Amino acid sequence: MEPCDEECSSKGIPTHLHQLGRPVVSGFSSDELLYCRFKFPEADLTSVIKFNRMSVNRGKFSESPDDVLWNDKAGGRYENFGVVQFQVSALQGRWDHPNDKQFPVSYRLEPEHQPERCNYPHSEVVTIEFNRETGTSTSVSKIKPSSVKLEIREHLQNFVTIALPIERSGETLPVEPTR
């Protein structure tokens, strides 16, 4: 019998998602998939992209994109959600502040594995601000100005695809967000 965490099992969370003392794994390969759930209705796929520590599941530790639909806090599954996917390589890039002389900063996105008790694949996409003057990097929750945020969204829209259509009460809805 496969080992399990009783608290996670009582929530109905599949055993393969239980952390069970497994360590944080920092390395991500560029072709590893990241899965992110989105609530119906979203205006478009890029609105799924969040810049304040976007929650995702690592494909490396998931059996399928469906794993991101388990509610590891309250138990059960998220309803009226779909799943998008993108490769870690989609996060590669550097986006500079448009007023380079006054604000010598660049932004980049990085995945961080942050397992949770009942969701070992849990990770976050973190925004890093790099100050080219001081050489320091800081994790930030806001990207300013919004034109830089728009640039990043436009870049990512080329890589985000639907992995699972929206489900409601076990029934697949025919509506999918547009790009």
C-alpha positions in Angstrom: 0.0 0.0 0.0 1.3 3.5 -1.0 2.1 5.8 2.0 -0.3 8.6 2.5 -0.9 11.6 4.7 -4.2 11.1 6.6 -5.2 14.8 6.6 -4.8 14.9 2.8 -6.6 11.6 2.3 -9.5 12.9 4.5 -9.8 15.8 2.0 -10.0 13.4 -0.9 -6.6 14.5 -2.3 -5.0 11.7 -4.4 -2.0 10.1 -2.7 0.5 11.1 -5.4 0.0 14.8 -4.5 0.8 14.3 -0.8 4.2 15.8 0.1 5.2 13.1 2.6 8.5 14.8 3.4 9.6 15.0 -0.2 12.1 17.9 -0.6 11.9 21.1 -2.5 13.4 20.6 -6.0 14.8 23.9 -7.3 15.8 23.0 -10.8 13.3 23.4 -13.6 14.0 22.2 -17.1 13.1 24.6 -19.9 10.6 22.1 -21.4 8.9 21.3 -18.1 5.2 22.2 -18.2 3.5 24.4 -15.6 -0.3 24.1 -15.0 -2.5 26.9 -13.8 -6.2 26.8 -13.2 -8.5 29.6 -14.3 -12.1 30.4 -13.3 -14.8 30.6 -15.8 -15.3 33.0 -17.4 -11.9 34.6 -18.1 -11.8 37.2 -20.8 -8.8 35.7 -22.5 -5.9 33.3 -21.8 -3.5 36.1 -20.8 -5.8 37.2 -18.0 -4.8 33.9 -16.3 -1.2 35.3 -16.0 -0.8 36.9 -12.6 2.3 38.8 -11.5 1.8 38.5 -7.8 3.3 35.0 -7.2 1.1 33.1 -9.7 0.2 29.7 -8.3 1.0 26.8 -10.6 1.6 23.0 -10.4 4.8 21.5 -11.8 4.3 19.0 -14.6 7.3 17.0 -13.3 5.4 16.0 -10.1 1.9 15.9 -11.6 0.2 12.9 -13.2 -1.9 15.2 -15.4 -3.0 18.8 -15.7 -6.1 17.8 -13.7 -4.0 17.7 -10.5 -4.2 21.5 -10.2 -8.0 21.2 -9.8 -7.7 19.5 -6.4 -8.4 21.9 -3.5 -5.6 21.1 -1.1 -6.9 23.5 1.6 -10.6 22.7 1.8 -10.7 19.3 0.0 -12.6 18.3 -3.0 -12.2 19.9 -6.4 -12.5 23.4 -7.8 -15.6 23.6 -10.0 -16.1 26.0 -12.9 -12.4 26.0 -13.6 -10.2 25.0 -16.6 -6.5 24.6 -16.8 -3.9 26.3 -19.0 -0.3 25.1 -19.5 2.9 26.6 -20.6 6.6 25.6 -20.6 9.1 27.0 -18.2 10.9 28.4 -21.3 7.9 30.8 -21.8 9.1 32.7 -18.7 12.5 33.4 -20.2 13.0 37.1 -21.0 13.9 40.4 -19.6 11.6 43.4 -19.7 13.1 46.9 -19.1 11.4 49.9 -17.6 10.7 52.3 -20.5 12.2 55.2 -18.6 15.6 53.6 -18.4 17.6 56.6 -17.2 15.3 57.4 -14.3 14.4 53.8 -13.5 17.3 51.4 -14.4 15.3 48.3 -13.7 14.4 45.1 -15.6 11.9 42.4 -14.8 12.1 38.7 -15.2 9.9 35.7 -14.2 11.1 32.7 -12.4 9.4 29.5 -11.2 9.9 28.4 -7.6 8.9 25.0 -6.2 6.9 25.6 -3.0 5.3 22.3 -2.1 2.4 22.2 0.2 1.3 19.4 2.5 -1.4 18.1 0.2 0.0 19.5 -3.1 3.6 18.5 -3.6 3.7 19.9 -7.2 2.7 23.4 -6.0 5.0 26.2 -7.3 4.8 29.9 -7.9 5.9 32.1 -10.7 7.7 35.0 -9.1 8.5 38.4 -10.5 12.1 39.5 -10.0 13.0 43.2 -10.3 16.7 43.7 -11.1 18.2 47.1 -10.5 21.0 47.5 -13.1 22.6 50.4 -11.1 23.0 48.6 -7.8 23.2 45.0 -9.2 20.5 43.9 -6.7 17.5 41.6 -7.4 14.3 41.7 -5.4 11.1 39.7 -5.6 8.2 42.1 -6.2 4.4 41.8 -6.3 3.9 44.8 -8.7 5.3 45.6 -12.0 5.4 49.3 -12.9 4.5 50.8 -15.3 1.6 48.8 -16.6 3.1 49.0 -20.1 5.8 46.5 -19.0 3.1 44.2 -17.6 1.4 44.4 -21.0 4.7 43.5 -22.8 5.1 40.5 -20.6 1.4 39.4 -21.2 1.9 39.8 -25.0 5.0 37.7 -24.8 3.4 34.9 -22.8 0.2 34.8 -24.9 2.3 33.0 -27.5 3.0 30.1 -25.2 -0.2 29.6 -23.0 -2.6 26.9 -24.2 -5.6 25.2 -22.8 -4.7 21.9 -21.2 -8.2 21.1 -19.8 -11.4 22.8 -20.8 -13.7 24.2 -18.2 -15.7 21.6 -16.1 -18.8 22.2 -14.1 -20.1 19.4 -11.9 -18.2 16.8 -14.0 -19.6 18.2 -17.3 -17.2 19.8 -19.8 -18.4 23.2 -21.0 -18.1 24.0 -24.7 -17.0 27.5 -24.1 -13.2 28.2 -24.0 -11.6 31.5 -23.4 -10.1 33.1 -26.5 -6.6 34.2 -27.0 
